[in-house]
Amino acid sequence: MKANARAAIAYIAVRLVTGRNAGNIFDYAQSKHIPIAGMVGNATVRVFDYERGFHISGSGNGRTFSLFDYGEGSHVTLTIHGHQFQGFDYGSGSHFNGQVSGGSVWLFDYQKGEYFNYSI
């Protein structure tokens, strides 16, 4: 999964788990804030990644979401289990999972074989 697409998924996951609103997410791997904002709710996700200039949107049932990343032109599934999440990025053909703790989130990207850390 590409770096900003991964950060956007982390942003959506931490907002779904915590209910917090935020206008950006800090990506520790890139050492920068990525401006992302929009609506993240139990039935609808519609956020805008200002750095890439694209929406990520979709719908869900409060637990499982089907998203489309217009920047990557691909679908992403995201499932929330309490403070943990998992999913599949169809663009890279790889799984990911992670955990949210307060405003911090870590995400393991199976394509890269690495953990990535973020905070809002």
Biopython code that builds the backbone (N, CA, C, O; Angstrom):
import numpy as np
from Bio.PDB.StructureBuilder import StructureBuilder

atoms = [
    (1, "MET", "N", (0.852, -1.171, 0.000)),
    (1, "MET", "CA", (0.000, 0.000, 0.000)),
    (1, "MET", "C", (0.900, 1.237, 0.000)),
    (1, "MET", "O", (1.923, 1.269, 0.685)),
    (2, "LYS", "N", (0.513, 2.249, -0.770)),
    (2, "LYS", "CA", (1.303, 3.475, -0.820)),
    (2, "LYS", "C", (1.157, 4.258, 0.481)),
    (2, "LYS", "O", (0.164, 4.122, 1.196)),
    (3, "ALA", "N", (2.160, 5.079, 0.776)),
    (3, "ALA", "CA", (2.257, 5.759, 2.069)),
    (3, "ALA", "C", (1.029, 6.589, 2.421)),
    (3, "ALA", "O", (0.492, 6.436, 3.518)),
    (4, "ASN", "N", (0.570, 7.457, 1.537)),
    (4, "ASN", "CA", (-0.561, 8.316, 1.894)),
    (4, "ASN", "C", (-1.876, 7.548, 1.917)),
    (4, "ASN", "O", (-2.777, 7.902, 2.678)),
    (5, "ALA", "N", (-2.005, 6.523, 1.113)),
    (5, "ALA", "CA", (-3.203, 5.675, 1.172)),
    (5, "ALA", "C", (-3.250, 4.961, 2.519)),
    (5, "ALA", "O", (-4.317, 4.838, 3.121)),
    (6, "ARG", "N", (-2.102, 4.493, 2.989)),
    (6, "ARG", "CA", (-2.000, 3.828, 4.294)),
    (6, "ARG", "C", (-2.352, 4.805, 5.413)),
    (6, "ARG", "O", (-3.067, 4.447, 6.348)),
    (7, "ALA", "N", (-1.852, 6.035, 5.321)),
    (7, "ALA", "CA", (-2.149, 7.050, 6.328)),
    (7, "ALA", "C", (-3.639, 7.375, 6.351)),
    (7, "ALA", "O", (-4.210, 7.590, 7.420)),
    (8, "ALA", "N", (-4.271, 7.413, 5.176)),
    (8, "ALA", "CA", (-5.705, 7.698, 5.111)),
    (8, "ALA", "C", (-6.515, 6.593, 5.784)),
    (8, "ALA", "O", (-7.493, 6.881, 6.475)),
    (9, "ILE", "N", (-6.126, 5.349, 5.593)),
    (9, "ILE", "CA", (-6.816, 4.232, 6.243)),
    (9, "ILE", "C", (-6.616, 4.311, 7.756)),
    (9, "ILE", "O", (-7.557, 4.075, 8.514)),
    (10, "ALA", "N", (-5.420, 4.636, 8.197)),
    (10, "ALA", "CA", (-5.165, 4.801, 9.631)),
    (10, "ALA", "C", (-6.030, 5.922, 10.197)),
    (10, "ALA", "O", (-6.575, 5.794, 11.293)),
    (11, "TYR", "N", (-6.156, 7.017, 9.454)),
    (11, "TYR", "CA", (-6.978, 8.153, 9.865)),
    (11, "TYR", "C", (-8.441, 7.727, 10.033)),
    (11, "TYR", "O", (-9.073, 8.049, 11.040)),
    (12, "ILE", "N", (-8.966, 7.013, 9.057)),
    (12, "ILE", "CA", (-10.353, 6.561, 9.114)),
    (12, "ILE", "C", (-10.544, 5.598, 10.280)),
    (12, "ILE", "O", (-11.531, 5.699, 11.008)),
    (13, "ALA", "N", (-9.610, 4.665, 10.465)),
    (13, "ALA", "CA", (-9.720, 3.684, 11.549)),
    (13, "ALA", "C", (-9.717, 4.359, 12.918)),
    (13, "ALA", "O", (-10.546, 4.031, 13.767)),
    (14, "VAL", "N", (-8.797, 5.293, 13.144)),
    (14, "VAL", "CA", (-8.731, 5.935, 14.461)),
    (14, "VAL", "C", (-9.974, 6.777, 14.713)),
    (14, "VAL", "O", (-10.431, 6.864, 15.854)),
    (15, "ARG", "N", (-10.526, 7.391, 13.693)),
    (15, "ARG", "CA", (-11.758, 8.168, 13.866)),
    (15, "ARG", "C", (-12.948, 7.258, 14.140)),
    (15, "ARG", "O", (-13.792, 7.590, 14.972)),
    (16, "LEU", "N", (-13.033, 6.119, 13.459)),
    (16, "LEU", "CA", (-14.130, 5.185, 13.709)),
    (16, "LEU", "C", (-14.065, 4.617, 15.120)),
    (16, "LEU", "O", (-15.095, 4.482, 15.780)),
    (17, "VAL", "N", (-12.878, 4.285, 15.587)),
    (17, "VAL", "CA", (-12.724, 3.679, 16.906)),
    (17, "VAL", "C", (-12.946, 4.692, 18.022)),
    (17, "VAL", "O", (-13.632, 4.396, 19.000)),
    (18, "THR", "N", (-12.371, 5.885, 17.884)),
    (18, "THR", "CA", (-12.413, 6.850, 18.987)),
    (18, "THR", "C", (-13.565, 7.842, 18.899)),
    (18, "THR", "O", (-13.966, 8.405, 19.918)),
    (19, "GLY", "N", (-14.105, 8.069, 17.706)),
    (19, "GLY", "CA", (-15.116, 9.090, 17.524)),
    (19, "GLY", "C", (-14.555, 10.501, 17.512)),
    (19, "GLY", "O", (-15.313, 11.467, 17.425)),
    (20, "ARG", "N", (-13.239, 10.633, 17.598)),
    (20, "ARG", "CA", (-12.594, 11.950, 17.580)),
    (20, "ARG", "C", (-12.642, 12.568, 16.198)),
    (20, "ARG", "O", (-12.623, 11.867, 15.187)),
    (21, "ASN", "N", (-12.706, 13.886, 16.166)),
    (21, "ASN", "CA", (-12.612, 14.610, 14.911)),
    (21, "ASN", "C", (-11.187, 15.145, 14.791)),
    (21, "ASN", "O", (-10.592, 15.539, 15.794)),
    (22, "ALA", "N", (-10.641, 15.163, 13.596)),
    (22, "ALA", "CA", (-9.277, 15.657, 13.387)),
    (22, "ALA", "C", (-9.143, 16.156, 11.959)),
    (22, "ALA", "O", (-9.822, 15.669, 11.055)),
    (23, "GLY", "N", (-8.269, 17.125, 11.764)),
    (23, "GLY", "CA", (-8.034, 17.686, 10.441)),
    (23, "GLY", "C", (-6.760, 17.194, 9.796)),
    (23, "GLY", "O", (-6.417, 17.605, 8.687)),
    (24, "ASN", "N", (-6.047, 16.303, 10.497)),
    (24, "ASN", "CA", (-4.830, 15.728, 9.920)),
    (24, "ASN", "C", (-4.426, 14.509, 10.721)),
    (24, "ASN", "O", (-4.979, 14.225, 11.783)),
    (25, "ILE", "N", (-3.443, 13.791, 10.185)),
    (25, "ILE", "CA", (-2.849, 12.665, 10.881)),
    (25, "ILE", "C", (-1.339, 12.806, 10.744)),
    (25, "ILE", "O", (-0.838, 13.189, 9.687)),
    (26, "PHE", "N", (-0.615, 12.496, 11.817)),
    (26, "PHE", "CA", (0.843, 12.553, 11.755)),
    (26, "PHE", "C", (1.363, 11.177, 11.390)),
    (26, "PHE", "O", (1.058, 10.188, 12.057)),
    (27, "ASP", "N", (2.153, 11.118, 10.322)),
    (27, "ASP", "CA", (2.761, 9.879, 9.837)),
    (27, "ASP", "C", (4.211, 9.879, 10.298)),
    (27, "ASP", "O", (5.025, 10.654, 9.797)),
    (28, "TYR", "N", (4.537, 9.011, 11.253)),
    (28, "TYR", "CA", (5.893, 8.972, 11.809)),
    (28, "TYR", "C", (6.918, 8.508, 10.788)),
    (28, "TYR", "O", (8.067, 8.948, 10.836)),
    (29, "ALA", "N", (6.540, 7.634, 9.867)),
    (29, "ALA", "CA", (7.480, 7.148, 8.851)),
    (29, "ALA", "C", (7.888, 8.274, 7.898)),
    (29, "ALA", "O", (9.035, 8.335, 7.458)),
    (30, "GLN", "N", (6.935, 9.174, 7.580)),
    (30, "GLN", "CA", (7.236, 10.291, 6.684)),
    (30, "GLN", "C", (7.607, 11.562, 7.458)),
    (30, "GLN", "O", (8.002, 12.563, 6.861)),
    (31, "SER", "N", (7.477, 11.516, 8.785)),
    (31, "SER", "CA", (7.766, 12.656, 9.667)),
    (31, "SER", "C", (7.021, 13.909, 9.258)),
    (31, "SER", "O", (7.604, 14.988, 9.156)),
    (32, "LYS", "N", (5.704, 13.755, 9.019)),
    (32, "LYS", "CA", (4.921, 14.926, 8.633)),
    (32, "LYS", "C", (3.444, 14.716, 8.922)),
    (32, "LYS", "O", (2.951, 13.592, 9.022)),
    (33, "HIS", "N", (2.752, 15.863, 9.054)),
    (33, "HIS", "CA", (1.294, 15.868, 9.153)),
    (33, "HIS", "C", (0.708, 15.782, 7.748)),
    (33, "HIS", "O", (1.165, 16.466, 6.832)),
    (34, "ILE", "N", (-0.294, 14.947, 7.589)),
    (34, "ILE", "CA", (-1.004, 14.830, 6.320)),
    (34, "ILE", "C", (-2.406, 15.375, 6.545)),
    (34, "ILE", "O", (-3.161, 14.821, 7.344)),
    (35, "PRO", "N", (-2.769, 16.458, 5.847)),
    (35, "PRO", "CA", (-4.091, 17.037, 6.049)),
    (35, "PRO", "C", (-5.194, 16.186, 5.411)),
    (35, "PRO", "O", (-5.247, 16.016, 4.193)),
    (36, "ILE", "N", (-6.066, 15.659, 6.268)),
    (36, "ILE", "CA", (-7.204, 14.848, 5.846)),
    (36, "ILE", "C", (-8.375, 15.277, 6.721)),
    (36, "ILE", "O", (-8.219, 15.438, 7.931)),
    (37, "ALA", "N", (-9.527, 15.459, 6.128)),
    (37, "ALA", "CA", (-10.701, 15.839, 6.915)),
    (37, "ALA", "C", (-11.958, 15.386, 6.209)),
    (37, "ALA", "O", (-11.953, 15.113, 5.009)),
    (38, "GLY", "N", (-13.035, 15.311, 6.970)),
    (38, "GLY", "CA", (-14.316, 14.949, 6.401)),
    (38, "GLY", "C", (-15.181, 14.214, 7.387)),
    (38, "GLY", "O", (-14.954, 14.266, 8.596)),
    (39, "MET", "N", (-16.178, 13.528, 6.863)),
    (39, "MET", "CA", (-17.155, 12.821, 7.677)),
    (39, "MET", "C", (-16.757, 11.346, 7.820)),
    (39, "MET", "O", (-16.500, 10.648, 6.839)),
    (40, "VAL", "N", (-16.717, 10.909, 9.066)),
    (40, "VAL", "CA", (-16.461, 9.498, 9.365)),
    (40, "VAL", "C", (-17.527, 9.070, 10.360)),
    (40, "VAL", "O", (-17.511, 9.501, 11.513)),
    (41, "GLY", "N", (-18.444, 8.234, 9.926)),
    (41, "GLY", "CA", (-19.537, 7.795, 10.785)),
    (41, "GLY", "C", (-19.801, 6.315, 10.635)),
    (41, "GLY", "O", (-19.149, 5.629, 9.847)),
    (42, "ASN", "N", (-20.770, 5.826, 11.405)),
    (42, "ASN", "CA", (-21.078, 4.394, 11.407)),
    (42, "ASN", "C", (-21.616, 3.869, 10.088)),
    (42, "ASN", "O", (-21.519, 2.674, 9.812)),
    (43, "ALA", "N", (-22.186, 4.751, 9.266)),
    (43, "ALA", "CA", (-22.765, 4.294, 8.002)),
    (43, "ALA", "C", (-22.045, 4.846, 6.778)),
    (43, "ALA", "O", (-22.098, 4.245, 5.705)),
    (44, "THR", "N", (-21.370, 5.992, 6.929)),
    (44, "THR", "CA", (-20.763, 6.656, 5.778)),
    (44, "THR", "C", (-19.384, 7.213, 6.118)),
    (44, "THR", "O", (-19.165, 7.764, 7.197)),
    (45, "VAL", "N", (-18.470, 7.056, 5.177)),
    (45, "VAL", "CA", (-17.140, 7.666, 5.266)),
    (45, "VAL", "C", (-16.950, 8.499, 4.008)),
    (45, "VAL", "O", (-17.122, 8.009, 2.892)),
    (46, "ARG", "N", (-16.591, 9.765, 4.200)),
    (46, "ARG", "CA", (-16.278, 10.631, 3.066)),
    (46, "ARG", "C", (-15.246, 11.640, 3.549)),
    (46, "ARG", "O", (-15.585, 12.657, 4.156)),
    (47, "VAL", "N", (-13.983, 11.341, 3.269)),
    (47, "VAL", "CA", (-12.893, 12.226, 3.682)),
    (47, "VAL", "C", (-12.121, 12.679, 2.446)),
    (47, "VAL", "O", (-12.163, 12.048, 1.390)),
    (48, "PHE", "N", (-11.422, 13.784, 2.617)),
    (48, "PHE", "CA", (-10.629, 14.344, 1.530)),
    (48, "PHE", "C", (-9.182, 14.425, 1.986)),
    (48, "PHE", "O", (-8.879, 15.018, 3.021)),
    (49, "ASP", "N", (-8.287, 13.820, 1.202)),
    (49, "ASP", "CA", (-6.842, 13.881, 1.444)),
    (49, "ASP", "C", (-6.330, 15.105, 0.682)),
    (49, "ASP", "O", (-6.177, 15.066, -0.539)),
    (50, "TYR", "N", (-6.066, 16.189, 1.415)),
    (50, "TYR", "CA", (-5.672, 17.438, 0.785)),
    (50, "TYR", "C", (-4.291, 17.360, 0.137)),
    (50, "TYR", "O", (-4.021, 18.088, -0.818)),
    (51, "GLU", "N", (-3.425, 16.501, 0.634)),
    (51, "GLU", "CA", (-2.094, 16.368, 0.033)),
    (51, "GLU", "C", (-2.166, 15.713, -1.343)),
    (51, "GLU", "O", (-1.490, 16.145, -2.277)),
    (52, "ARG", "N", (-2.983, 14.677, -1.465)),
    (52, "ARG", "CA", (-3.129, 13.989, -2.757)),
    (52, "ARG", "C", (-4.202, 14.631, -3.621)),
    (52, "ARG", "O", (-4.183, 14.485, -4.844)),
    (53, "GLY", "N", (-5.145, 15.347, -2.992)),
    (53, "GLY", "CA", (-6.224, 15.979, -3.737)),
    (53, "GLY", "C", (-7.321, 15.027, -4.155)),
    (53, "GLY", "O", (-7.930, 15.212, -5.209)),
    (54, "PHE", "N", (-7.592, 13.990, -3.336)),
    (54, "PHE", "CA", (-8.592, 12.983, -3.673)),
    (54, "PHE", "C", (-9.441, 12.604, -2.471)),
    (54, "PHE", "O", (-9.011, 12.724, -1.324)),
    (55, "HIS", "N", (-10.664, 12.141, -2.759)),
    (55, "HIS", "CA", (-11.562, 11.623, -1.737)),
    (55, "HIS", "C", (-11.314, 10.144, -1.484)),
    (55, "HIS", "O", (-10.831, 9.418, -2.353)),
    (56, "ILE", "N", (-11.651, 9.721, -0.286)),
    (56, "ILE", "CA", (-11.796, 8.317, 0.069)),
    (56, "ILE", "C", (-13.205, 8.235, 0.636)),
    (56, "ILE", "O", (-13.515, 8.909, 1.618)),
    (57, "SER", "N", (-14.048, 7.433, 0.041)),
    (57, "SER", "CA", (-15.425, 7.387, 0.511)),
    (57, "SER", "C", (-15.993, 5.991, 0.400)),
    (57, "SER", "O", (-15.468, 5.134, -0.312)),
    (58, "GLY", "N", (-17.088, 5.782, 1.129)),
    (58, "GLY", "CA", (-17.758, 4.501, 1.096)),
    (58, "GLY", "C", (-18.795, 4.401, 2.182)),
    (58, "GLY", "O", (-19.149, 5.394, 2.818)),
    (59, "SER", "N", (-19.279, 3.193, 2.390)),
    (59, "SER", "CA", (-20.329, 2.986, 3.377)),
    (59, "SER", "C", (-20.044, 1.728, 4.172)),
    (59, "SER", "O", (-19.202, 0.906, 3.812)),
    (60, "GLY", "N", (-20.779, 1.610, 5.268)),
    (60, "GLY", "CA", (-20.600, 0.453, 6.130)),
    (60, "GLY", "C", (-21.769, 0.279, 7.064)),
    (60, "GLY", "O", (-22.772, 0.989, 6.985)),
    (61, "ASN", "N", (-21.616, -0.683, 7.952)),
    (61, "ASN", "CA", (-22.670, -0.983, 8.911)),
    (61, "ASN", "C", (-22.228, -0.708, 10.344)),
    (61, "ASN", "O", (-22.798, -1.263, 11.283)),
    (62, "GLY", "N", (-21.224, 0.138, 10.521)),
    (62, "GLY", "CA", (-20.691, 0.431, 11.847)),
    (62, "GLY", "C", (-19.512, -0.440, 12.207)),
    (62, "GLY", "O", (-18.757, -0.117, 13.124)),
    (63, "ARG", "N", (-19.345, -1.535, 11.503)),
    (63, "ARG", "CA", (-18.235, -2.457, 11.767)),
    (63, "ARG", "C", (-17.421, -2.758, 10.508)),
    (63, "ARG", "O", (-16.191, -2.744, 10.548)),
    (64, "THR", "N", (-18.097, -3.028, 9.396)),
    (64, "THR", "CA", (-17.424, -3.371, 8.151)),
    (64, "THR", "C", (-17.728, -2.302, 7.103)),
    (64, "THR", "O", (-18.880, -1.922, 6.894)),
    (65, "PHE", "N", (-16.663, -1.824, 6.450)),
    (65, "PHE", "CA", (-16.797, -0.734, 5.490)),
    (65, "PHE", "C", (-16.200, -1.134, 4.153)),
    (65, "PHE", "O", (-15.173, -1.810, 4.083)),
    (66, "SER", "N", (-16.866, -0.700, 3.097)),
    (66, "SER", "CA", (-16.357, -0.841, 1.739)),
    (66, "SER", "C", (-16.035, 0.570, 1.262)),
    (66, "SER", "O", (-16.929, 1.401, 1.105)),
    (67, "LEU", "N", (-14.762, 0.829, 1.036)),
    (67, "LEU", "CA", (-14.291, 2.170, 0.694)),
    (67, "LEU", "C", (-13.700, 2.180, -0.711)),
    (67, "LEU", "O", (-13.286, 1.147, -1.238)),
    (68, "PHE", "N", (-13.671, 3.366, -1.302)),
    (68, "PHE", "CA", (-12.992, 3.546, -2.576)),
    (68, "PHE", "C", (-12.036, 4.715, -2.435)),
    (68, "PHE", "O", (-12.438, 5.815, -2.058)),
    (69, "ASP", "N", (-10.763, 4.472, -2.741)),
    (69, "ASP", "CA", (-9.722, 5.500, -2.689)),
    (69, "ASP", "C", (-9.571, 6.038, -4.115)),
    (69, "ASP", "O", (-8.990, 5.380, -4.978)),
    (70, "TYR", "N", (-10.097, 7.233, -4.345)),
    (70, "TYR", "CA", (-10.060, 7.819, -5.684)),
    (70, "TYR", "C", (-8.642, 8.179, -6.113)),
    (70, "TYR", "O", (-8.364, 8.259, -7.310)),
    (71, "GLY", "N", (-7.748, 8.395, -5.164)),
    (71, "GLY", "CA", (-6.349, 8.688, -5.487)),
    (71, "GLY", "C", (-5.619, 7.492, -6.053)),
    (71, "GLY", "O", (-4.777, 7.628, -6.941)),
    (72, "GLU", "N", (-5.944, 6.322, -5.537)),
    (72, "GLU", "CA", (-5.317, 5.092, -6.010)),
    (72, "GLU", "C", (-6.188, 4.382, -7.032)),
    (72, "GLU", "O", (-5.719, 3.482, -7.729)),
    (73, "GLY", "N", (-7.449, 4.777, -7.129)),
    (73, "GLY", "CA", (-8.372, 4.121, -8.056)),
    (73, "GLY", "C", (-8.666, 2.697, -7.660)),
    (73, "GLY", "O", (-8.807, 1.826, -8.519)),
    (74, "SER", "N", (-8.762, 2.446, -6.343)),
    (74, "SER", "CA", (-8.979, 1.068, -5.902)),
    (74, "SER", "C", (-9.869, 1.005, -4.658)),
    (74, "SER", "O", (-10.016, 1.971, -3.910)),
    (75, "HIS", "N", (-10.447, -0.169, -4.478)),
    (75, "HIS", "CA", (-11.302, -0.452, -3.322)),
    (75, "HIS", "C", (-10.463, -0.891, -2.133)),
    (75, "HIS", "O", (-9.380, -1.457, -2.279)),
    (76, "VAL", "N", (-10.997, -0.612, -0.958)),
    (76, "VAL", "CA", (-10.385, -1.036, 0.297)),
    (76, "VAL", "C", (-11.506, -1.512, 1.209)),
    (76, "VAL", "O", (-12.524, -0.833, 1.340)),
    (77, "THR", "N", (-11.334, -2.664, 1.839)),
    (77, "THR", "CA", (-12.274, -3.090, 2.868)),
    (77, "THR", "C", (-11.642, -2.810, 4.221)),
    (77, "THR", "O", (-10.426, -2.912, 4.379)),
    (78, "LEU", "N", (-12.470, -2.458, 5.194)),
    (78, "LEU", "CA", (-12.005, -2.139, 6.539)),
    (78, "LEU", "C", (-13.019, -2.677, 7.531)),
    (78, "LEU", "O", (-14.206, -2.360, 7.448)),
    (79, "THR", "N", (-12.552, -3.494, 8.474)),
    (79, "THR", "CA", (-13.417, -4.059, 9.508)),
    (79, "THR", "C", (-12.876, -3.666, 10.871)),
    (79, "THR", "O", (-11.689, -3.836, 11.152)),
    (80, "ILE", "N", (-13.753, -3.138, 11.716)),
    (80, "ILE", "CA", (-13.389, -2.690, 13.056)),
    (80, "ILE", "C", (-13.839, -3.740, 14.065)),
    (80, "ILE", "O", (-14.981, -4.197, 14.025)),
    (81, "HIS", "N", (-12.931, -4.125, 14.978)),
    (81, "HIS", "CA", (-13.221, -5.060, 16.079)),
    (81, "HIS", "C", (-12.775, -4.385, 17.367)),
    (81, "HIS", "O", (-11.632, -4.571, 17.783)),
    (82, "GLY", "N", (-13.633, -3.610, 18.009)),
    (82, "GLY", "CA", (-13.230, -2.900, 19.224)),
    (82, "GLY", "C", (-12.167, -1.875, 18.891)),
    (82, "GLY", "O", (-12.421, -0.932, 18.141)),
    (83, "HIS", "N", (-10.966, -2.055, 19.449)),
    (83, "HIS", "CA", (-9.854, -1.146, 19.181)),
    (83, "HIS", "C", (-8.920, -1.674, 18.097)),
    (83, "HIS", "O", (-7.894, -1.060, 17.805)),
    (84, "GLN", "N", (-9.269, -2.797, 17.508)),
    (84, "GLN", "CA", (-8.459, -3.382, 16.449)),
    (84, "GLN", "C", (-9.183, -3.273, 15.116)),
    (84, "GLN", "O", (-10.404, -3.124, 15.072)),
    (85, "PHE", "N", (-8.424, -3.347, 14.030)),
    (85, "PHE", "CA", (-9.019, -3.296, 12.701)),
    (85, "PHE", "C", (-8.208, -4.157, 11.753)),
    (85, "PHE", "O", (-7.052, -4.489, 12.015)),
    (86, "GLN", "N", (-8.836, -4.505, 10.654)),
    (86, "GLN", "CA", (-8.166, -5.278, 9.607)),
    (86, "GLN", "C", (-8.829, -4.946, 8.288)),
    (86, "GLN", "O", (-9.935, -4.406, 8.253)),
    (87, "GLY", "N", (-8.146, -5.273, 7.200)),
    (87, "GLY", "CA", (-8.734, -5.011, 5.904)),
    (87, "GLY", "C", (-7.886, -5.514, 4.765)),
    (87, "GLY", "O", (-6.869, -6.184, 4.948)),
    (88, "PHE", "N", (-8.349, -5.161, 3.574)),
    (88, "PHE", "CA", (-7.663, -5.580, 2.348)),
    (88, "PHE", "C", (-7.656, -4.412, 1.382)),
    (88, "PHE", "O", (-8.687, -3.784, 1.142)),
    (89, "ASP", "N", (-6.485, -4.127, 0.828)),
    (89, "ASP", "CA", (-6.312, -3.079, -0.173)),
    (89, "ASP", "C", (-6.219, -3.750, -1.540)),
    (89, "ASP", "O", (-5.232, -4.417, -1.848)),
    (90, "TYR", "N", (-7.254, -3.568, -2.352)),
    (90, "TYR", "CA", (-7.295, -4.211, -3.663)),
    (90, "TYR", "C", (-6.262, -3.622, -4.626)),
    (90, "TYR", "O", (-5.845, -4.296, -5.568)),
    (91, "GLY", "N", (-5.848, -2.381, -4.401)),
    (91, "GLY", "CA", (-4.842, -1.764, -5.264)),
    (91, "GLY", "C", (-3.496, -2.456, -5.176)),
    (91, "GLY", "O", (-2.840, -2.687, -6.192)),
    (92, "SER", "N", (-3.085, -2.787, -3.956)),
    (92, "SER", "CA", (-1.801, -3.467, -3.766)),
    (92, "SER", "C", (-1.977, -4.977, -3.657)),
    (92, "SER", "O", (-1.002, -5.728, -3.690)),
    (93, "GLY", "N", (-3.238, -5.419, -3.527)),
    (93, "GLY", "CA", (-3.500, -6.851, -3.374)),
    (93, "GLY", "C", (-2.999, -7.399, -2.057)),
    (93, "GLY", "O", (-2.569, -8.550, -1.979)),
    (94, "SER", "N", (-3.055, -6.563, -1.003)),
    (94, "SER", "CA", (-2.491, -7.008, 0.274)),
    (94, "SER", "C", (-3.392, -6.670, 1.456)),
    (94, "SER", "O", (-4.189, -5.732, 1.419)),
    (95, "HIS", "N", (-3.232, -7.466, 2.496)),
    (95, "HIS", "CA", (-3.951, -7.281, 3.753)),
    (95, "HIS", "C", (-3.210, -6.271, 4.633)),
    (95, "HIS", "O", (-2.030, -5.984, 4.430)),
    (96, "PHE", "N", (-3.942, -5.747, 5.611)),
    (96, "PHE", "CA", (-3.354, -4.914, 6.655)),
    (96, "PHE", "C", (-4.164, -5.136, 7.926)),
    (96, "PHE", "O", (-5.313, -5.576, 7.875)),
    (97, "ASN", "N", (-3.554, -4.828, 9.060)),
    (97, "ASN", "CA", (-4.293, -4.827, 10.318)),
    (97, "ASN", "C", (-3.635, -3.832, 11.251)),
    (97, "ASN", "O", (-2.543, -3.334, 10.977)),
    (98, "GLY", "N", (-4.310, -3.545, 12.363)),
    (98, "GLY", "CA", (-3.756, -2.575, 13.278)),
    (98, "GLY", "C", (-4.547, -2.445, 14.546)),
    (98, "GLY", "O", (-5.504, -3.179, 14.794)),
    (99, "GLN", "N", (-4.119, -1.481, 15.351)),
    (99, "GLN", "CA", (-4.749, -1.247, 16.639)),
    (99, "GLN", "C", (-4.719, 0.237, 16.964)),
    (99, "GLN", "O", (-3.767, 0.942, 16.631)),
    (100, "VAL", "N", (-5.780, 0.699, 17.622)),
    (100, "VAL", "CA", (-5.913, 2.094, 18.026)),
    (100, "VAL", "C", (-5.821, 2.166, 19.539)),
    (100, "VAL", "O", (-6.434, 1.367, 20.248)),
    (101, "SER", "N", (-5.049, 3.133, 20.030)),
    (101, "SER", "CA", (-4.949, 3.385, 21.465)),
    (101, "SER", "C", (-4.999, 4.890, 21.662)),
    (101, "SER", "O", (-4.017, 5.586, 21.402)),
    (102, "GLY", "N", (-6.141, 5.397, 22.120)),
    (102, "GLY", "CA", (-6.317, 6.843, 22.231)),
    (102, "GLY", "C", (-6.263, 7.445, 20.834)),
    (102, "GLY", "O", (-6.974, 6.997, 19.934)),
    (103, "GLY", "N", (-5.423, 8.455, 20.651)),
    (103, "GLY", "CA", (-5.261, 9.077, 19.343)),
    (103, "GLY", "C", (-4.135, 8.481, 18.527)),
    (103, "GLY", "O", (-3.800, 8.995, 17.460)),
    (104, "SER", "N", (-3.544, 7.394, 19.020)),
    (104, "SER", "CA", (-2.440, 6.742, 18.311)),
    (104, "SER", "C", (-2.923, 5.476, 17.629)),
    (104, "SER", "O", (-3.840, 4.801, 18.097)),
    (105, "VAL", "N", (-2.283, 5.176, 16.515)),
    (105, "VAL", "CA", (-2.650, 3.966, 15.777)),
    (105, "VAL", "C", (-1.395, 3.367, 15.159)),
    (105, "VAL", "O", (-0.527, 4.088, 14.667)),
    (106, "TRP", "N", (-1.312, 2.055, 15.190)),
    (106, "TRP", "CA", (-0.275, 1.373, 14.416)),
    (106, "TRP", "C", (-0.970, 0.489, 13.394)),
    (106, "TRP", "O", (-2.055, -0.042, 13.631)),
    (107, "LEU", "N", (-0.314, 0.350, 12.259)),
    (107, "LEU", "CA", (-0.871, -0.420, 11.153)),
    (107, "LEU", "C", (0.232, -1.314, 10.598)),
    (107, "LEU", "O", (1.335, -0.844, 10.316)),
    (108, "PHE", "N", (-0.065, -2.595, 10.442)),
    (108, "PHE", "CA", (0.875, -3.518, 9.803)),
    (108, "PHE", "C", (0.435, -3.719, 8.368)),
    (108, "PHE", "O", (-0.681, -4.170, 8.110)),
    (109, "ASP", "N", (1.314, -3.382, 7.431)),
    (109, "ASP", "CA", (1.047, -3.512, 6.000)),
    (109, "ASP", "C", (1.743, -4.789, 5.521)),
    (109, "ASP", "O", (2.971, -4.853, 5.479)),
    (110, "TYR", "N", (0.960, -5.793, 5.165)),
    (110, "TYR", "CA", (1.530, -7.079, 4.754)),
    (110, "TYR", "C", (2.316, -6.975, 3.453)),
    (110, "TYR", "O", (3.238, -7.762, 3.241)),
    (111, "GLN", "N", (1.986, -6.041, 2.584)),
    (111, "GLN", "CA", (2.750, -5.870, 1.351)),
    (111, "GLN", "C", (4.178, -5.438, 1.679)),
    (111, "GLN", "O", (5.136, -5.946, 1.096)),
    (112, "LYS", "N", (4.315, -4.507, 2.606)),
    (112, "LYS", "CA", (5.638, -3.994, 2.995)),
    (112, "LYS", "C", (6.294, -4.864, 4.051)),
    (112, "LYS", "O", (7.517, -4.855, 4.191)),
    (113, "GLY", "N", (5.489, -5.620, 4.799)),
    (113, "GLY", "CA", (6.029, -6.422, 5.891)),
    (113, "GLY", "C", (6.531, -5.560, 7.035)),
    (113, "GLY", "O", (7.495, -5.919, 7.711)),
    (114, "GLU", "N", (5.872, -4.411, 7.256)),
    (114, "GLU", "CA", (6.319, -3.447, 8.268)),
    (114, "GLU", "C", (5.147, -2.866, 9.037)),
    (114, "GLU", "O", (4.009, -2.846, 8.570)),
    (115, "TYR", "N", (5.477, -2.384, 10.263)),
    (115, "TYR", "CA", (4.536, -1.620, 11.075)),
    (115, "TYR", "C", (4.722, -0.134, 10.781)),
    (115, "TYR", "O", (5.837, 0.331, 10.544)),
    (116, "PHE", "N", (3.626, 0.592, 10.799)),
    (116, "PHE", "CA", (3.646, 2.046, 10.611)),
    (116, "PHE", "C", (2.838, 2.672, 11.740)),
    (116, "PHE", "O", (1.795, 2.151, 12.135)),
    (117, "ASN", "N", (3.338, 3.808, 12.261)),
    (117, "ASN", "CA", (2.692, 4.480, 13.388)),
    (117, "ASN", "C", (2.183, 5.854, 12.993)),
    (117, "ASN", "O", (2.797, 6.569, 12.201)),
    (118, "TYR", "N", (1.033, 6.203, 13.575)),
    (118, "TYR", "CA", (0.360, 7.466, 13.274)),
    (118, "TYR", "C", (-0.272, 8.012, 14.548)),
    (118, "TYR", "O", (-0.470, 7.286, 15.522)),
    (119, "SER", "N", (-0.587, 9.309, 14.521)),
    (119, "SER", "CA", (-1.383, 9.890, 15.618)),
    (119, "SER", "C", (-2.197, 11.064, 15.096)),
    (119, "SER", "O", (-1.802, 11.751, 14.154)),
    (120, "ILE", "N", (-3.360, 11.278, 15.742)),
    (120, "ILE", "CA", (-4.190, 12.434, 15.409)),
    (120, "ILE", "C", (-4.189, 13.377, 16.600)),
    (120, "ILE", "O", (-4.825, 14.430, 16.555)),
]
sb = StructureBuilder()
sb.init_structure("model")
sb.init_model(0)
sb.init_chain("A")
sb.init_seg("    ")
for serial, (resi, resn, name, xyz) in enumerate(atoms, 1):
    if name == "N":
        sb.init_residue(resn, " ", resi, " ")
    sb.init_atom(name, np.array(xyz, "f"), 0.0, 1.0, " ", f" {name:<3s}", serial, name[0])
structure = sb.get_structure()
